[in-house]
């Protein structure tokens, strides 16, 4: 379900900033990652909880403010493609169970995109 073209686009979120600003932004990102890790065990399955998702969504909103062009390519476009592939799988396998396996940082995006659908039962967090 994943998509990313690192051979075509390899700019990082902080690459267009000077060294001093990059260093500050890297520290800020490390703080965000620390906040994520503080929630790793809030669900029955590690990294599978609304608490983790709240911090993660806020972190990516911050990254969107820092460099919207890169985030739109690396994160938003990627998610739209991933969700479109899940939607295709749903259409091709009506009435079947589908398990989407992905990195924990993607949970909030899937929950938002798929949670609005009325033709599926979204089970999240996993039990």
Secondary structure, DSSP 4 states (H G I P E B T S, - for coil): -----TTT----TTTTS-HHHHHHHHHHHHHHHHHHHTTTTSSSSTT-SHHHHHHHHHHHHHHHHH-HHHHIIIIIIHHHHHHHHHHHHHHHTTTS-------GGGHHHHHHHHHT-SSS----S--
